[in-house]
């Protein structure tokens, strides 16, 4: 009987041993995994605690003081320059070009001969007409003498007077024709490139050059019907080019009384001086209609304002004592503002700021609300910004040694 049950006992003993080994392996695995997880949790906690207690270095920024300014609002538009006196010169009567008395870009005076059309035929006709006029005048004189003596009929005198009058008209007509063959400058200005050549046949109406008086320029521009209500004849305008190399002033001389039914815009015209002939007819320019000045307006450079989906904001410097800190610090606070009108580089602030606030004008891209800052106005882009020492004095804090 003992031989029969011995193999079963051996099998049970081996199974128990394997189970013990498996349990030991599981416990060891649990201990290793638990140790790794616990270590990682401990490390993460310590890292988070380190960064939570770590003091971020202050961000160097420059600031501007918010001050009420004299605001000069304006209406912005795009205009086209043209000469007050400018025209295309054309041939009044057709003929062969005989003489050209100008070159491109010559300065010509009023009445100066520019172009001569062949007029030999008309001169011959004029000579004939003058001879006929002399004969008619002689016949009229003789008829008057005979009429005074009473030896001639009145009808003879009337016929002689009519003949003389007709001869005078013929001479005047031919002289007018000759004048149309002799083309002169209608006003002083700069003439353009000749469009005809000597010997060329020029038909009536052929343009032979342009003439522009660039000493006196005008600018035509358009405004919306709402803006046009603020513009008046005599109002000052400022004219500048795209690259900012030219700045001229003038005044409005005319306002179209009709609104364009298609664009709903009103056309205005201004005259400007053109010293040095820097403005060219046909040139596109920026026009700003200057409106009456307003005092006490809060305005800032447009670069100070940050815009995002939540609105427009600026960073304002505040003096605060953070929790757990021993001394007050300068903190940047994001303040949302309401913008108004724009004028050149400035934008009006209608809500959100008060006079005396210090706003960040450089370095705001590195800030978030509540960040500590260090004032360094040596890098300020605002030429009217206070010095670093003045800013620190305004916050009743000691200035850095470099600023003292």
C-alpha positions, 0 to 999 in steps of 0.5 A: 500500500505504501508503494501505491501512494508514494508518487502522489505525495511526491507530486503534492510536495513539488506543487506546493514548492512551485506555488511558494516560488510563484508567490515569492516572485509576485511579491518581489515584482510588486515590491519592485514596481511599487518602488519604481512608482513610488519613486516617480511620484516622490520625484514629481512631487518634489519637482512640482514643489521646487518650481512652485516655491522658485521665484521667477526673476523679474522681467526687464521692461520699459514704461510710459506714463499715461498723460492727457494730451492734446488730440488732433483728430483727422480723416484719412483718405487716399487721393490723386495729385494733379496740377491746378493748371494742366492740359494736353496741348493739341493741334488746332488746324491740321498741317505739316509740322514745320518747327518744334521750339521745345524739348522734353521737360523744358520750362516754358512761359505763357505765350512762348511759341511751341509748334509751327504748322506749315502756313505758306498757303494761308500767308499767300491767301492773307497777302491776297486778302490784304491787297483786296482790302486796300482796293476796297478801302480806296474805292470806299474813300472815293465813293465817300468823296463823290457822295459829299459832292453829290455826284454819286448815288447813295447805293454806290457808297453803300456798296463800297462800304459793304465791300470794304467790310467784307475785305476786312473780315476776310483778312481777320479770318485768315489772320485767325487761321495763321494764329491757329498754325502757330501754337503757343503756351497757354500758361507757364509750366513744364512741358512734356515729351514731344509727340510729333516730329518735324515733317509729320502731318498732324491732323486737327486735334493731334496731341503734341505734348502735355503742359503742367504747372507743377508750382500749384497742385491739387489733390482729389480724394473721397470720404464717406458721407458720414466723414464728409459732414465733418469737412469744410471748405478752407479746412487744413489738409496734410498730404504725404507719400507712401514712403513718408519722404514728402509732407505737404500742407494745403486746404480744402477748396471744394466739396462735391454737393452730390454723393456718388450713388454707386460708392456712397462716397463724396469727392473733395478737392484740396490745393497744396503748395509744391515747393521743389516740384516734389509732387508729380501729377497723377501720383497717389498720396495719403490725405489727412483732413485735420479736425479741431484739436481736443484737450485732455484725451488719453492716447498711447502708441498703438504698439503698446496695445495687444489684441487677441480674441478676448479684446484689447489690453495693456500691461499696467505696472502695480506695486504689490506685496506678494503672499509670503514676501517681505517687501513690495514688488512691481507687478505687471497686470493685464488691463483690458481697455476700450479703444477709440479713434486713431491718429498716426501712431497714436490710439485713443483710450476711452476706458480702462486707464487713468492719468498717471498709470504706468504702462509697458511699452517694450517687453510686453511679449515676455509678460503674463499677468502677475509677473514681477518686473524690473524697470529699465527705461534706458531701452524705452522706445518712447522719447517722452518716457520718464527715466528709471529713477523717476518711475521708481520714485513714483512708486516710492521704491529705491531706484537701481544703482545704475539709474541713480 
